[in-house]
Amino acid sequence: MARKKIVVVGAGSASFGLSTLAGLMRNGDLHGCELCLVDIDRRGLEAIYSLALRMNREWEAEMTVSATDDRKEAFPGAGYVILSIAVDRENRWRIDHELAKEYGIMHYAENGGPAALFHTARNLAQIMPILKDMDEFCPDAELLNFTNPVPRIALAARRYSSVATVGICHQLSFGYMMAGYVLAKDLNIDAPKDYRFVWTDRSSEIERNIVDQTVKKLDITAAGINHFTWMLSVRTKEGTDMYPLLKKRFLEAPPDFEPLTQEMIRIFDCVPVPGDCHMCEYLPYTHNMQRNTWSKYNIQMYDLERGARNRERLWDAILQMGQGRMPIDSLKQAHTERAELIIGAMATNAHAYEPAVNIPNLGYAGNLPADSIVEVPAVVDAGGVHGIGVGNLPEPVAELCRRQITVAELSVKAGVEGDRRAGVEALALDPMIDDPSLATTLFERYLEAHREYLPQFA
């Protein structure tokens, strides 16, 4: 096996850097590789570097590990680049959420809805120079991107660089959780009868436990766009079709278990994957504050304060582990985003199956636009990531996706080129905008709120 160099850009982030590092270090297929950690935050970089040296030593990974704040120093010779960055994450997210509320729009404000335009633009302002440097210093490297909005970043790479890019997201696991919960008796899965997802550590622990049981018993094939995929097939490991029973059981579930998802099943006879809080980003139904549909469906807004607290807690753990004052064995079983599995499959030509990747649509989803970024299953080998054809999505579901694909195209054009017209058009096409003049107003308000992070609009 060719031992190629792996570069992690954004290695100094707490949760991402830790899970990515653990995955890379514990994967035997990658032992002996060169690993370079990159981050402009020297404090975070030094902490994760110290931990990497300890993991490498104690887990006998035999990697050559280095760290730098200069990506141009890291990129030459890279075979794989893992990317996850964020721009003032919780604070900007809060501004995005609150600003829309001033105009009667209640939305999740991350990867869909009006705020997503500027989430995209802020991150592209940082990522486009990274793509340019990859084109120059490691043009043959594979980019594995976790930065949100995942499909829009992948689209920017597709449209404005020559970098081969795959977007990775774990959201399919939430579909497994929902399937495991409603089919618990049928599949002999241990799930609390009163479980409802909320943003707490305990809730996340229960979710992971249900997922771990369900993936051993079911195979779900899903497709669409990231955070908005739909189940096309649900089978047991023995091949029994469980989809009709899944839909039946879902509509028999307690009415407060993912109620928006239940509503979509009743209307479209198709089960969405992402759960209510992410799915609502792409639908026009919950944003209207006068109708109060957000509360009607009990949408769980991301807990920004908890996110900040958890990051500080992780930093403390990273520092202690790096200094040898805290055990690291638990990281051998820690959940990861699967980057190490994809890289390992490419490095070993494993022809491995990946259930969900974000890649250009080369006919994989028949009734979604060609060359748009879609989320589909794939096979990974030495030649890269190859999507698996899933046929057509149900036509009404495909139409919901197509509108968002057009919004994404315009958002990327605006975010890369600083094209104000494209930005206003993206907002005017967003189903949450019900007054055409609001598109221009919101564009200017968001631009003013985030101007320091948006040099492309100068």
N, C-alpha and C positions, 0 to 999 in steps of 0.2 A: 504494500500500500504506500502510495506517495504521501509523505508527511508534510502537508501544507500548513502554512501560517494562518492562524486565526486572530483577527483583530476585533476587539470589543470596544465600540465607540459608545460612550455613556456608561462605562464600567463603574464609575463612581456613584451611580444612583443606588439607593439603599436596597429596595426590594428587587429591582431588576438585576442589578449587579450581583447580588448575593445568589439569587436563584440560577442565573446564567452561569456564574462561576462554578457553582456546585454541580450543575449538569455537565459542564465541559470536563471537569476534573474527574468525575466518577465514571465517565463513559470510557470503557476499555478500548474502544475503537479509535479514540483520540489520544491515547497515551503516547508520549514521545513527540507530540506536535509542538510547534512554537506558538506561544500565546502572548499577545501584546494587548495590554489594557490601556485605554485612552480616555481621558476626561480633562476638561479645562478646570474642573474643581480639584485643586491639588490636594486639599485635605481629604476629600472622599477617595481620591485616587490612591493616595498613600495607604489609607486604611484597607481598602480592598486588595491592594497589592500585597500588604503584609499577610492578609488572610490567604491569598493565593499561594504565597510561598509556603505557608504552613500546610495547606491542603496538598500541595504538590509533594511535599516531603512525607507527610504522614500517610497519604493514600497511594504513594509510590506511583504517581502519574508520569514521572520522568519527562515532564514538559520543560521547555525553556521559557521562562516567564520574564516579561519585562513590562515597564509602565512608562508612559510619556504623556505630556499634555499637548504634544505636537503630532497631529494625525499624519502630516506629510512625512514625518520620520517613521511612522508605523506602517503606512500603506505599502511601500515597495515590497514585493514578494508575497503579498497576502493572497491566499486562496479563498478565504471567506471573511466577510465583514458582518458583524452583528451590530445593529443600530437600535438604540433606544434613548431618546433624549426628551426633555420636557422644558418648557419655558415658564418659569414661575408658576407651577402647575395649579395649586389650589387657589392662589390669589386670583389668577387670570380666569379660572373656571368660575369662581364666585362672581366676578365682575360680569362675565358673559351671562350667567344665569339671572342676576338681578337686573341688568340693563333691559333684557327682553321683557321682564315682568312690568317694567314701566309702561310698556305698550300693550299690556294685556296678554302676553305670551308666556305661558308656564311650560318650560321645557328642560330636558336633561342637560342640554347645553354642552355636549361633548363632541360627538361624531356625526350628529344629524341636527337638523333645524338651523335657524339663522346663525347661531353662535359658531356652528361648525365651519363656516366660511373663514372666520378669523382665527379659529383654532388651527385650521389648515395653513393659513397665511403665516401665522407666527412661527410654526414649525418649519415651513418651507424656507423661510428666511434664513434658518440655520442649516437646513439640510441641503439646499441646492449647492452651496459651496463644498459640502462634503462629497456630493455626487461628482462635482467637477474635479475634485482632487482624486477621486477613485478613477475617473476616466483617464487622468494623467498618470497616476502612479501604480494602479493595479487594475487595468481595464478588463482583465479576465476573471477578476474575483466575483464570487456570488455574494449578493447583499441579502441578508436576512433581516427584515425590518419589523420592529415591534412598535415603532412610534405611531401614535394615533394622529389623525384618522388613517388607519392602516391602508385602506384601498386608495385613498387620495395620495398618500405618499408614494405608493407603488405606481400609481398612474403618472405622477410627476417624473419618476425615474424612467418610465416607459416613454413618455412624450419628449423629455428634455435631456436625456442622457443615453448612453449605450450600456449602462450597468444592468446586468441580469439581476432581477429583484424578485424576491418572494416575500409576501406579507404573511405574518404568523399571528394568530390570535387563539385563545383558549375557549372562546365563547360556546363552542359546540358542547363543552362539558355541561353547561347549564341545561341544554336540551336533554342530556343523559340524566341529569338530576330530576327534571320534570317527569320524564318517562319512567324512571325508577320509582318515583313517588306514587304516581297514579297506577302503576302496575305492580306495586309492592306485594300484594297478596298473590297475584298470578305468578310472579317470578321469585317468590320467597325472599324478598328484600327487606331488611330491617330498616324501617323508616318511621319516625314519629308521626302519629296520625294528625297531630296538630301543627306540623311543620309549615312555616311560612317564611320565605326569604326576607331578611332585613339586613342592613349593613352593620352587623356585629360579628365579633370573633366567633362566638358560639354558633351563630347561624351559618357562618362560612365553614366551620368544622363539620356541622351536620351535612351541609351540601356536599362537601368533599367525600364524606363517608358514603352517602347515597350514590355518588358518581362512581366511586371505586368499586362498589358492588355491581352497579348496572353495566359498566363497560365489560365486565366478565360474562355477561349474559346476553347483551344485545349488540347489534351492529346497526348504527343509524347512518344512512346516506342523506346528506343535506346539501343544498346549493342555494345560491342567490348572491347577495352582497354581504360584506362583513357586518356583523351585528344585526343582520336582517336576512338570515338564511332560513330555509323551510325544509322540513323533513319530506323526502321523496320515497324513502323505503325504511322500514323498521323490521328487523328480523332477529330471531334468536341465533345463537352461535350454531345451532343445528339446522338453520335455514327456515324455520317456521315464520310465516308472515304474521307480524303482530300489529301492523298498522291499523286495521279496522278496530281491533280491540283497544289499542291505545287511544284512538279518538273517542270511542265509547266511554272508556274509563275516565278520560279527561273531563268529559262533560258530566260525569257523575261525581266528580271531585267536589269538595267543599267550594262554594261559590267565591270564597275569598282567597283561594289558591290560584295565583296568577290569573286574575279575572279578565284582563285584556286579552291574554292568550286564549282563554276559553271563548271569548267573543269572536276572535278571528277564526277559530275552528268552526264555530257555528256558521259564520258567514261564508268562508272560503273552503271549508271541508279539507283543510290542510293545516298541519301543525307547525307553527313557527318555532325556531330554535332558541332565540336569545333571551326569552323572558320579558316581562312587561317593561322593566325600566330601560332596557336598551331598545326594544322594538318600538317603543313610543317615539323614539327619535326620528323615525322615518314615516310616521303616520300623521294624518291631519286631525286626529280625533281627540287628543287629550290636552291640546295647548290652550284652548279657549278658557280664560279665567272666569268669564261670565257664566259659562255652563258648568264650571267646576268639575270637569270630567277627570282631571288629574286626581282629585280626591275620590271621585266616584270609583275609580279603578285602583285606588290606593297605591299609586306609583311611588316606589322607594327611591327618592333622590339620593345620589351618592353622598355619604357623610364626609364632607371635606375636612372637618376638624379631626375626625377619626383617622383619615388618611395622613394628615400631618403628624398626629400623635404616633401612629404606627411607624412612620418613617424615622422619627426620633428614637423610638424603641429599637428599631432595627440597627440604627447607627451605633447605639450603645452596644448591642450584641456583636456587631462587626468589629468594633474596636477591641472588645474583650477577647473575641476569638482570635483576632490577629495577634494579640499580645500573649496568647496562650493561657488566658485566665478563664476560659469557658470551653467546654467540649464542642467538637464539631461533628461527631458521628451522626447526629440526627439529620445533618444536611445530605447524607447519602440517600435518604428517603424523601427529601423535600420535593414538593411539586415544582416543576419547571415548565417553561413555555415550549419545550421540545426542539429548541435550536440545535442542541447537541445531537439529537437523533437524526435530524435532517442532514447535518454536516457529516455525521458518521456514515449515513447511508450513501452520500455522495462520495466520501473518501474511500469506502470499501466496495462500491458498486453493488449495494445490497438489494436493489430493486424492492425497497421497503414501501409499505403502504402508509400514506398520511391521510387522515380523514378530512382535513380542512386546511387549505392553503389559499392565499390570495394571489392570483396570477392573471395575465392577460387571457381573455376569452378567445381561444383558438378553436371555436366550435364546441367547447365542452358543455355550455348551457345554450341549447339551440335557439331559444327565443329571447335571449339577451344580446345586446349589441356586440358585434365582433370587435375584438381588441379592447373592450372595456375590462376593468378589473373585476373578476368574479371570485367567489369563494366556492371551491369545489374540492372533492377528494383528488389525490394524486399518487403517483408512484415516483420514488426518488432513487436515482442511480448516479453513476459517474457522469452522465450527460446532463444532470440537473434535475429539475422538478417538472414532471410531465402530468398535466391534468388528465382526469378520467372523464369521459363523456357521460353526462347524466340525462341526456335528452332534453325535452322541454319542461319548463316549470308550468304549473297550472297558469293559464293565461291571465287571470286577474292578478295573481301574485306576481307574475312577470311584469305586468304593467306598473305595479307599485315599485318594483325594482328599477324599471327603465326610467321613471321620473327621477329617481335618486342618482342614477348613473349620469343623466344629463346635468343635474345640479353639480355633481362631482367634477365633471369635465370643465364646467364654467368656473368652479371654485379653484381648480388647479391652475387654469389659465390666469385667473386674477392673482392668485398667490405667487406664481412664478414671475409673471410679466408686469405685475403692478397695474393690471388692466381694470380700471374702475368700472367700465361699462360691463365687463364680464361679471364683476362682483355684484353689481346691482341686478343683472339678469339672473344670477344664481339665486339671489334672495327673492326676486319676483316669481321665480318658478317653485320656490319652496312652498309646500302645501300649508305651512303654518302662517304664511303671509296672506291675509285676506283683504288687504287694502293696497293697491299698487303703489301709492305714494309712500307707503311705509317702507318699501324696499330701499328707496333712496335715503330716507330718514335714518333707518337703522344702519345702513352702510356708513353714513357719516358719523353717527354716534359711536359705533364700534371702532371705527378708524381713529377717532379722537381718543377713545379710551385706551387704545393699545398702540398709539403712534410710535412710541419708543422702540417697539419690537417689530415694526413694519417698514423697514427702509425701502422696500420695493415700491411703496406708494409715495415716496418723497417727491 
